[in-house]
Amino acid sequence: MSEFRIHHDVNELLSLLHVRGGDGAEGYIDLLQKHRTPYVTTTVSAHSAKVKLAEFSKTPEDFLRKYEELKSKNVRNLDPLVYLLSKLCEDKETLPFLQQNAKERSESSANTTSTSTTSHTLPQTSTKMSMQELDELRKKLGNVTASSNAPLPAEVTRKMLRDKHNKKNPTQPNPVFPNWVYDRPALLGDFITSPPPAGDPAAAVGTMPLPAQEQALVEDLLFVLIGVDGRDITAQPVLGRQNRSFIVDSTLDMSIKELVNRILPVASYYSTITRFIEEKSSFEYGQVNHALTAAMRTLMKEYLILVTQLEHLQRQGLLSLQKLWFYIQPTMRTMEILASIASSVDKGECMGGATLSLLHDRTFNYTGDSQAQELCLYLTKAASVPYFEILEKWIYRGIIKDPYSEFMVEEHELQKEKIQEDYNDKYWDQRYTIVQHRIPSFLQKMADKILSTGKYLNVVRECGRDVTCPDAREVLYTLKERAYVEQIEKAYNYASKVLLAFLMEEKELVSRLRSIKHYFLMDKGDFFVHFMDLTEEELKKPVDDIVPPRLEALLELALRMSTANTDPFKDDLKIDLMPHDVITQLLRVLAIETKQEKAIINADAAEAALSGLEAFSFDYIVKWPLSLIINRKALTRYQMLFRHLFYCKHVERLLCNVWISNKDFKLYSLHCAKWFAASFALRQRMLNFVQNIQYYMMFEVMEPTWHVMENNLKTASNIDDVLCHHTSFLDNCLKDCMLTNPELLRIFSKLMTVCVMFTSCMQRFTQSMRLERLSQEQGTKDGPPAQSQHAEEAEKKRLTTKVCALQSDHADSHQSDAGLEATISKFDSNFSTLLLDLLDKLSIYSTNDCEHSMISIIYRLDFNGFYTERLEKMAIERSQKAS
C-alpha cells in the first residue's frame, strides 16, 4: 500500500470515528509505517477468526451466511478483514469506543431518516386492512425485494460491457454475435420453459406397475440430464442466478422417487454449467472467461458422451434406475465442481484476473482431493493462456494488447506529443497503473515488478528502440509459483539494465543533474556575481514592467562571459517569473490540507505587487525520457531552493552595499559616533547571519547530500532507485534548509525582512546626508543652487518619501540623531528577538525531532557563546511552563 493511500485511509478513519486532537493523522501514519508487517492469510487463521466473530455476533447464522455469500463472490481481502475484526473484538479498550461510535452514528442516521419524507403511500392505520390488501402489499414488497436482489438481465450486462469497451477503445469495437443467437432459445442446451401441450392428460405414472414406472423415469432422467423436460419430471423457471429445481410427479412410488431425487442434482448442475457457457462465451466477457467456457465445453462433451452411451443401454433394455445411479455417480463430483465454479464466477461478476484468482484459490483449496484439484488445475491452465499471452508481451516487449480490459496493468492515453514541452511526472505515475481487482492472487507479490518491467521497456520503445528480452520464454500456470516468478525476475532485471544504461550513458543523466546543480544550487559563483550585476537594475522593477526577452539576453551574456560557458547544456537554462514570492509559495505548499490553507489563499489575493527579485527564478528545458527523472515536481523543488538561496544572496549584497556607503560617515563629526557604531555593529551581525546561513545551506547541506546521491546513483540497479535517490536528495535539502517547517520559515522570513528594511533605512539616511553635504558645498562655492539641481533634489526626496511610506514604523526616525539612535535600537531589538527565537526553535527541533544537521546553524551563529545564556534562560522558562 502506498504512503498516499495510507494517508487517505487514516484521514477517512479519523473522520468516521470523529477523532480529534492528539498528533493528528501524521502520528498514526508514522506508527503504521514503523510497525506494519505483511499479513499472510492462512486457512487456519481465517477459520479461527470466523469462529470468533460468529461467537461474538448476536446473529451468528446471518453472519456466516453473509460470509459465505461474499466468499462465493471471491471478494478480495475478505479473510484479512475478518481477521482484523476478530482482533478488534478481543481489544477491550477499542471495542467500547467503536460500539459507542456506532450507536451515535445509528442515532444520527435515524434522525436524518425521520426528518426526510418518503414517497411510499401506506394505508390508514385507523382502519383494518382486508386480506386482499394484505396480499397485495405482500406481493409488492416481495417484488421490490426480488428486483433489488436480482441481477441485471444478460442483454443489459452485455450492452454495458460493450459500451464501456467501445468508450475506452473507440477504434477497436467489440465483435458482437448476431441477435438471432440470443433470440432462438432452442439453440441453447438448457431447458426451454413452455406451457404443457394441450390434449388429453396422460395417465398418472403412479398408476403403473413398478417396472413400468422405473422405465418411464429412466427415460425421463436421460432427457432431463441433457436439458430437456421429461413427461413426469419438469424443470422450474430460473430467476437470476438461482439453481435449477425440478417437479417430480407426486404419484410416483417413494423408492423410485428417492433414487430420482439423488440423480436430479446432476441435471441442475448441467443447467447451471450450460447457462454459464452460453452467457460467458460472448466476446464482452473477455478472453479469460471465453477460454474457461471452452475448457468447460470440452468437459461437457465427455459428459454428453456418457449420457449418449446410457441412452444406448436404455434402448437395449439394459439400463435400470440403479444402474443409472451407479454410472452417473463418478460424474456427479465433476459436475458439482464445475457448477460451483460457474456460480462463483457469475455471482462475483469475475473477468480476467479475478476469474484466475478464483480458479487458483479453488485449485489450492482442493489440495486433499487429487481428482478435484486436477480438474481445477486443468481449468486454470486453460483459462490463464490468454492472460499469460498479454503478460508475455508486456514483460518481454513493453506492449499492452488487452482488448477486453482484463490485464492487471491498465494503459491511460496521455498525449505523447506534449511530453517534451509539458515534462510532468504524470506520464510515469499515471500512464500505466495497476488495477487491484484484476491481479491474479498468484501474481499479487509480483505485481509491482510486472508493472515496472513493462514500463521500463515501454520508455525505451517510446524513444524509437525496439527491445525484446533475450530470456523470453512461454509463461505457463503452475502451482509452483517459483517457475513464473523466475521468468518475471529475469525480464525485470533485463528491463532495468536496458533503461538504466540508456539514461545514464546515452542521455547523460548525471551530467544533466550536474548542470542543474550549477545554476539552481548556485554552484557557479562567478556566473551569479556577473548575472546579478547585469540584472540588478532590471530586477528592481515591478514584475509587470520587466521585459522577459531582455532578462534572457542578460542571462545569455552572463553565461558566455563566465565559467558556465563550458557547460554543454547551458542553453537549456531559461528565465521564469513566478506569481508568488518564495515564502508565500512554500507556505501555500505546506498549508495544503491544513486549517491555515484558506487563510493563506485569501491573504494572497490582497498581496502587493511583486518586484522582479521576488518573482525571479530559473527554469530548465528537459526532454523525454530524462523528464521521467527531472520532472515538474523535481524542478519545482529545485526552484524553491534556488529562490531561497537567490534571495539570501540578494540580502547579502544589500548589506555589503550598506557597508560600502558607510564609508562616507568618516567625513562627519564624531558626535554621531554612538549610533554610527550601533548601526555598524548591527549591520555586521546581520551580514554574519546571512553569510553563515548561506554557508550552512550550500556546504553543510547541499554538497554532502549531493555527494551521497551521486554515490547512490552509481550503485542504482533500476530507474525507480534513481527516482528515489533523486527525490530523497531534494527532500533532504528542503528539510535541512528549513523550507519544510512553517514555523522556522516564518521566523526566517521576518529576519530577512528586518535586514532588508534596515538596509533601506541606512541607504536612505546615507543618501540624505550625501545630498545635504552636496547642497552645503554647492551653497558655499557657487551661491544658490540651479533650477536643475532643485529638480534633481526634489526627485530624490520624492523617491525617499515613497520608500519611507513602506516603512511607516521608522518614518519619523530621520529628524534627529536621537531619532536615528532609537531607530537603530529598534532594528537591533527586533533582529535579536527574532534571531533568538530562531535559535531556540532550532535547538528544540534538533533535540526533539532528531534534526541533528540543524544544530550546525546554532554552532555557527553562536560560535562564541554570545546567545547561550539567553537560550538557556528561555529553555528554563519553557520547562517551567510545561511543568
N, C-alpha and C positions, 0 to 999 in steps of 0.2 A: 504494500500500500504506500502511495507516495505521501510526502510530507504535506502537500496541499490538501490531499484527501483527508488525512488525519486531522488537519486544522479545521476543515469544513465540518467533519463529523463531530468533533469535540464542541465546536460552537453550536451546532444544531442540538446536541445533547444537553448542553448547559441551558439553552433557551427553552427546551421542552421541560426540563426539570426546574426551571425558574431559579437557577443557582446564581447568586450574586456575591460580589466581594472576593476576598482571597487574592490569589495571584492571577485570576482570570484564566483564559484558555491557554495562555503560554505555559503556565506552571504545569497544567495537566499534560500538555503536549510533550514537555520535556520529560516528565515521568514515563509517559508511554514510550517515547523514543529510547529511553535508557533501559527499561525493564521488559520490553516486548520480546517474546520468544516465539518461534514458529510453532503453531499448534497442528499436530498431525492427528486427524480423526481416525480412531480405530473402531472396529465393531463393538468391542467390549466397552470402551468409554462412552460411545453413543448409546448403547443399550442401557448401561447403568444410569446415565443422565436421564434417559427417557423414563425409566422406572421411578427415579427420584421425583421427577416433575409430576408424573401420574399420581404418586402418593401424596404429593403436596396439593394437587389440584382438587377443587371441590367437586368437579365433574370429570373424573378420570376417563370415563368412556368417551366423552366428547373430545377430550384432549388427544387420546390415542387415535380416534377416528380422524381428527384433523391432521395428526402427524402422518398417518398412513396415506391420507389424501395428498399431502404435499410431497411425500416420498415417492408416490406413484407418478407425480408430475416432474420428478427429477429436479426439485428445487435446489439451487446451489447454496452451499454453506448452511444447510439445514441442521446437520449434526453439530457443527461448531456453535451455532446459535442455541441449540438445546443444551449443549454442554455449559455455555455461559449462563443460561437461565438457571440451570441446576446449581451452579456455584453461587448465584445471587440468592437463591432460596436458602442456602446454608449460611449466608452472611447476616448475622443478627443485627448489625448496625445499619447496613444499607437497606434491608428489607422493609423496616417500618417507614423509612423515608419514602421509598418507592410506593408503598401502599397509601401513604398519606397524599402523595402527589397524584396518584391515580384517582383517589377519592375526590380531590379538589377539581381535577380535570373533568371527571364524570359529572360533578355538580354543575360546573360552568357550562358544559355542553348541554346538560338537561335544561338549564335556564335559557340557553340560546334557543333550544328546540321549542320550549314552551312559549317563547315570545314570537316565534315565527308562525306564519299562517300555513295551513295545509289545504291542498286542493281537493282532497277526498271528501265526499259527502256521505255521512253516516245517518242511518235512520234515527228518528227522535227517540230519546231514552224514556220519554214519558209513556210511550205505547209499547206493547209487547210485539215482538217480531213473530210473524207467522212462519210455519215450517217451510213454505215456499220461498219467502225472503231469506230465511236462514240458508237454504240450499243454494240460492243464487249467490249469496255473499261468500259461501264456502267455495263455490266454483270460481268466482272472481279472484279470491285470494290464492287458490291453487294455480290458476292460470298465470297470475303475476309472479308467483314463486318459480313456476316451471320456466317462464320466459326469462327470468333473471338468471337462472342457473343453466339454461340450455345454451349450447354453443351456437355460434353463427352457422347458418347454412353453408354447405360446401361451396356453392356458387359465389356467395358473398366473400368467403375467405379467399378463394382463388382470385377474385377480382381485386381484393385489397392487396394481395401479394404481387399481383401483376402490375397494378398501378404504382406500388412502391418501387418495384424494379425499374419500370419504364421511366419513372421520375429521376431515378439515380443514373440510369444509362439510356438516355433518350435515343441514342444512335444504334443501340442493340436491343430492340424489343424482344420480349419473351415469345418463343413459339407457343402457339395455342392449339389444342385439339379442336376439331370441328364440333359444332353444337350437337350433331346427331349422336356423338359418342355418349353424351350425357342424357339425350332425350329418349334413348331407346333402352329401357331398363332390362330388356331381355338379353342384351349383350353382356350384362354383368353376371357374375357367378353366384350372386346372393339371391335370397328368397324374393319373390315378387308377391307383394300383398295385394290380393284381388278378392272381390266378393265371391262366395261359393256359386258354382254353376246352378242355374235353375233346372228344375225337373223333379222327378220322384226321389225322395230321400232314400238313400241306401239303407239296408238293414244294419242295425247296430252290431258292431263286432263282438260285443259281449254275448250275443245270442248264438254265436257259432261255437262249434266244439273247440277244445283247447288246441289240437294240432292245427286247425284252420286259423285260429286266432294268431298262433305263433307264426305261421307262414305269411299271413297278412301283415303282421307287424315287422317281420324281416324285410318284406318288400318295401314297406313304408320307410323303414330306417335307412335302407340303401338309397332311397330318394332324398331323404332329409339330410343324409351325410354329404350330399353334393349340392345342397341348396335348393331343393325342390320340395314343395309341400306334398305330404302323403295324404291318403284318404282319412286315416284315423289320427294322424299327427300333423298339426298345422302350426306354423310359426306365427308369433305375435309381432305386430309392428314395433319398430325400434324408435325411441325418441332420443335424439342426440347420440351420446356415447354409451348408452346402456348396452348390456349384454343381451343377446337374443334369448327369449324364452319361448316355450312351446306348450301347446294344449294337447293333451292325450285324451282319447275317448274315455269317458268316466266309467263306461260299462265293461271296460277291459278287465280280464282276470288279474288279481292282485299280484300273483307270482310273476306273470309276464310284464305287468306294469312296472314292477320293481327293477327288472332287468332293463326295460326300455329307459327308465329314468337314469340308470347308470351309464347308458350309451349316449344319451342326448347331449351331455356337455361337449362331446366331440363335435356335434353339429353346431352348437353355439360357438365353439372356438373357430370352426370353419367359417361361420358367418362373419365373425369379428375380423379374421385374417383377410377374408375376401374383400370386405368393405375397405379395410386399411390399404390393401394392394391397389384397388381400383382408384381410391382417392389420392394416395401419395405418389402414384405413378405420374401424375400431372407434372408438367415442367415447372409450375410455380413453386413446388415444394422442394426444389433443389436436387442436386446430383447425388448427395449422400442418401437421401430418402429414396430416390429413384433406384440407386444401387441396392439398398436394403430390400425394397419391394421385389427387385429382380431375383435376389437370393431367396426370398420367401416364395416367390413364384416357382422357383426350381424345386424347393422342398414340397410345395403343394402338388407338383406334378407327381412326385412319388406317392403322395397320399391318394391322389385320384387313381393312380395305377392300382393301388391296393384295393380301393373301392370297386374298381372295374373287375379285378380278379374275384372279389367276393360276389359280385353280380353274376359272374360266370358260374361260380359254385351254386349260387341260388337257382339258376336256370336248370342246373343238373339235379336239383333237389338234394344237394349235399350240404346245405347251409341251414343250420338251426340257429335259434337265438343264442344258445350257449356258445356255439362255435363263433358266431359273430362277435360276441363279447370277448372271446378268447383272442381272436385275430386283431381286434381293434385296440386291445389294451396297450401293446407296445407303442402305438401311435399316439395314444392319449396324452402321454407326458410331453411329447414333442409339440403337439398342437396346443397344449396348455401354455408352454413356454412361449411359443410364437404369438399366441393371443395376448399373453401378458405383456410382451414387448410392444406389440401393436397398440394395445390400450394405453400404455405408459407414454409412448411417443405421441399418440393422439391427444391425450389429456394434457401433457406438458407442452404441446404445440412445438415440438422439437424440430430443429432444422440444423444441418451442418454439424458443427462441433458439439452442440447439445445432444444430438442423436448419438454421436460416437461416445460421449460421456456416459450416456445411459447404457449403451451396449457394453462398454468397458466395465462399468460397475456391476452389471449383471454377470458378465463373464468371471469377474473376480469373486463375486459372492457365491458362485456355484463351485467353489474350489473342491468341496467334498463330493460333488456329484459329477463324475467324469463325463457321462453322456450329455448332461445338460451344459456343462462347460464347453465341451467340444462343439455342440450346436451353436452356442452363443459366440464362440471363437470364430466359427465359420461365418456367421452373420456379420460380426465386427470386421473381419478381414475384408469381406466383400464390400461393406458399406464404406470402409476407410480408403478404398482405392482412389476415388475421385478427389477426396480431401488431401491425400498424400501427393497426388499429382500437382495440385495447387501449391502445396508446401515445397515440393522439389523445385518448382520454377522460382519460388520466392527465395529460398535459401541458396540456390545454386546460381541464379542469374539476376535476382533482384527484380523480378517481374511478377505482378499480380494478375492472374486471369481467373477472376471469381465472378462469373456472370450472375450467380444467384445469391450473392451476399451470405456465403456460408463460412468463409475462412476467418480465422481469428484476427487477422490484420485487415483493417479497412482503409481504403485509399480515399483521401479527400482532395478534390480538384482545387489546387491553388494555382494562380496564374504564374506560370514559369517564366513568361517573358518579362515580368516585372521584378524578378528576383535580384537582378543586378542593381536596379535603382532602389527598390524597397527591401533592403537587406535586413529583414527582421528574422527573428528566430521562430516564427510560426511555422515555417516550412519544416524545420527539423522536428518540432514538437507536435505539429498537427497534420502534416501531410499524410503520415501513416500512424494510425493509432490502433491499440488493442481493444477489441470488444470482448468483455469478460465472458459473457454467456456463450460465446462461440468457441471458447478454448476447450478442447477435449481434456478431460480430467487427467489423462495420462501424459499430456504435454504441458500441464499447468506450471510445473517447475521450470520448464524451458521456454516459456512464452516470451520473456524479455529478450533472451538470446535470439530467438527466432525473429522477433521484431527488429533487433539491431542488425542481424546478419543481412536481411533483405535491404534495410535502409542503407547500410554501408555500400553494398553493391549497386543500389539504385543511384546513389550520389555519383559514383564513378560512371555509370551509364549516362546520367544527365550531362556529363562532361564530354560525351561523344565517344566513350570507350566501351567496347563490347567485352564483358567479362563473364567467364564461366568457371566454376570451381573445378579444379583438376581432380579432386577426390569425389566427384559426384557419383553416387550410387542410388539405386532404387530404394525408397523407404517403404518398409513393409510393417504392418501391425504385428506385434507380438506381446505376450505377457511379460517378456523380459525387456523392460524399458531401456536397459543399458544399450541395446542394439541400435535403436534410432537416436539415443542420446549421444552416442559416439559420433554418428554421422552429423548431427547438428553441431556438435563441438568442432569438428573438422571444418565444416562450412563457415562457422563463426570465426575461427582463427584465420582462415584464408581471407575472408572479407575484411576483417580488422587490419590484417597486414597490407592488403592492397590499398585500402583507403588511406591508412596512415602514411604509407610510403608516397602515395600520390600527393597528399597535402604537404608533407614535410620536405620532400625532395623537389618535386616538380613545381609546386605552388609556393615554396619557400615560406612556410608559415612562421617559423621562428624569426626570420629576417623581417617579416611584416610586423610582428609583435614588437621587435626592437625599434622599428621605425615609429610605431605609435608611441612607444615609451619616450623616444627623443622629444616628441612635441607635447603630448598630453601630460607627461610626468616631468616636463621641463629638464630633460637630460642634456640638452644643448644650451649651455649658459650664454655663449656669445651670440647665438641666434636670438635669444629672448631679449638680451640687452639692446641689440640692434633693432629688433622689431618694436620694442616698447618706445625707443627713442623716435622711431619713424612715425608711429601711430599715436603718440601722446596727445597731440592737439586734436586729431580726428576722434579719438575715443572719449574726449571730454564733452563732446556734443551730445544732445539728446538722441536717443536711438532712432527716432523718426527722421532726424536730419542727416544721419550718416548715409553715405553712398557706398553700398557694398562693393561695387567694382573698384573703387578707389582703395578700399582696405585689401582687396585681393591683389591689387597691383603692388601695394606696400609689402604684403606678405611675400610675394614673388621676389621682390627686391631684397628683402631680408634673407630669404632662403639662398639666393645666388651669391650674397656677399658674406656668408658665414660658413662654418664647417659643415652645416646641414647640406651644403651643395654636393657633398659626396654621397648622400643618401639616394639610392636608385628609386625609391618610392616617394620622394618629396612632392611630386606633382599630384599625389592623391590627397594632400592636405588642403582643406578648404576652410573658409570663414563661415561662422554661424552666429546669428544674433538671436538670442533666446528671449522669450516673452516675460521671463521672471529672473530676478537675481538668484544667485546660487543658494542663499539661505532660505528664501521662500520656496525654491524648488525642492530642496531637501526636506523642509518641514512639511510640504504637501505630500511627499512620498512617505515620510514617517508617520503622518497623521491618517493614512488610509485605514479604514475600518476602526477608527478610534472616535472618542467623543469630541476631540478637537477638530475633526475633519471639516465639519460645516463652518465652524468659526473661522478657520484659516481660509477656506474658499471664499466666504463672504468678505473677509478682510482684504483679500487680494483684489476684489472688484474696485475698491476705492484706492488702490495703490497709486503712488505718484509715478510720473513718467520716469523711465529708466534712462540712465546715461549709457553711453557706449561701453564704458568699462564694466558696468554691472551686467550688461546683456551679452558681452563678448564671450565667444567660445570657439574652439576649433571643431571641425568635423572631418571625417575621413571617408574616402571612397573605397568600398570593399566589394570585390566581385565574387561571384559564385565560383567555387564552393567554399572559399575562405569565409564567406559570410555565415557559414554554419558555426564557426568559432567566434569570429569578430562580428557578432550580431548586434542588433539595435540595442538590446539590453546592456551588452558589454560596452558599447560605445557611449551609452548614457552614463554608465558608471565612470568611464574614463573622463567624460566631460565634467562630471561633478568634481572629480579630483582635480582636474586642470583648473576649473574656475575657482576652486578654493585656493589652490597654490597661486594662481594668477592674481587674485585679489590681495593675498598676503604680500606678494611681490610689489603690487601697486602701493600698498600702505607703507612698505619699506622704502620705496622711492620717495613717497611724500615726506616721510620722516628725515630721509637724507637731504632732501631739498630744504627742509627747515634748518638742518644743521649748516648747510651752505649759506642760507640767508642770515643765520645768526652771526655770521662773521661781521656783518655791518654794525653789530652792537658795540664793537670795540671802539667805535668813534664817539660813543655817547658818554655822558658823565657817569660817575660811579654811584650817584645816589639811587640809581635803578638797579644796582648790582644784586640786591636781595632777591627781587623777583626774577632777574635775569638768571641767577643761579638756580632758583627753584624750577624755572622753565627748562633750563638746560638739563638739569638732573632728571626731570620727568621725561623729557624727550629721549634721553639716553636709556631710561628704564623701558620706555615703550619700544625703542629700537631693539634693545636686548631681548624683550619678549617676542617680538615679531621674528627676529632672526633665529632665535632658538627654536621657536615653533616650526619654522621652515626647515631648519637643520634636522629636527626630530622627524618630521614627516618624510623628508627626502632621503636621509641617510640612516635612520634607525627603523623606518617602517618600509618604505617602498623598495629601497635597494636590497635589503636582506630577503624580503618577501619575493622580489623578482628573481633572485638567485635560486631560492627554493623552488619556484615554479619552473625555471629553466632546467634545473636538475631533474625535476619530476617529469618534464616533457621528454627528456632523453630516455626515460625508462617506461614511458606510457606504452601500453600494448594495444590500445584501440582509441577511437575518436571520442568515445564517451569519457575516457580517462582524461584526454586533453581538455575537453569541455569542463570537466570537474576541476582540474587543476587551475585552469584559467579563471573560472568563476570564483574559486576559493581565493586566488590571488587578489582579485578585485574586491571581494567581500572583506578580506582581512585588511586591505589598505583603507577601505572606507571606515571600517570599525576602529582601527587604531589611529586614524586621523580625526577621530571624534565626530564623524559625519553621520553616524547611525544612532546617536544618542541625542534626543531633542533637548534635554536639559543642558548638556555640555555645549551643544550647538548654539543655543540662545545666549549663554554666557559669553561664548567666544565671539558671537556676532556683536554683542554690546561692547566688548572690549575693542573690536575693530572700529566700531562706530565712534567710540571715545577718542581713539587715535586719530581718525580722520577729522573729527571736529576740532581736536587740539591743533592739528597741522593747519586747518583752515584759519583758526583764530590767530595762530602765530604768523601765518603768511599775510593775513590782513593787517596785523599790527606792524609787521616789518614794512609792508608796502606803504602804510600811512606815515610811518616815521621817515621812510625814504622820501616820500613826496613833500613832507614838511621840511626836511633838510634841504631838498632841492629848491623849494619855494623861498626859504630863507637866504640861500646862496644867491638865487636869482634876484631877490629884492635888494640885497646889499650891493650887488655888482651893477645891475642894469636898470634899476628902478622897478616900476610896476610891471607885472607880467603881461605878456602879449595876449591878444584875444584867443589865439590858437592854444596857448598854454592853459588859459582858463577853460577852454572846451575840453582839453585833454584831462585836466584835473576833475572837471565835472563828470566826465565819463567814468573815470576811475572811482570816484566817490559813489556814482550810481551802481557800479558793479559791486563795490564793497558793501553798499546798503542791501543789495539783493542777496548776497551771501549771508550777511548778518541776519536777514529775516529768517533764514533756515535755522539759525542758532539763537532762538529767542531767549534761551536761558542765559546767554552771555552777551546780549545786545548792549547792555549798559556797562560793559567791562573796560571800555577804552577811554573813559572820561578822565581817569587819573591813574597814577601809579598804584594807589591803594585799590582801585577797582581791578587793575590788572593783576595785582597780587592775589586778590580774592578769587579772580577767575582761575588763575593758575592753581591755587589751593583747591578749588572745587574740582578741577580736572584731576588733580593728584588724588583727591579723596575718592572720586568715582572710579578711577583706574585701579587704585589699591584695593578698594572693596570688591570690585569685580574679579581682580586677579586672585585675591584671597579666596573668594567663592569658588573660582575655577580650580585652584589647587586643592581646596577642601573636597570638592566633588570628585576630583581625580583620585585623591587618596582613598575615598570611600569605594569608588568603583574598582580600583586596583586591588583593594583588600577583599571586598565582598563578592565581586563578580570575577575575581581572578584575572583581571585585565592587567597583567604584570607589565606589559610594554608601556602602558600609560604612565607608570611611575617614573619613567625616564624623564618626562617633562618636569616633574617636581624636582628631580635632582639637578636638572639643567637650570631651571628658573630660580631655585633656592640653593644654589651651589655654595653660598657662604652662610647659610642658616638665618638669613635675614627675616624670612617669614615663618620659621619653625615655631617660635614661641607663640605667635598668634594662631597658628594652625593647631597647636596642642591645646590652646585655650578653647578654640571652637569645638574640638573633639570632646573636651571635658563637658562643656555646656550641652552638647548633643546627647552624651551618655546620661547626664543628669535628667534631661527632659524625657528620655526614653524610659529611665527607671521610675 
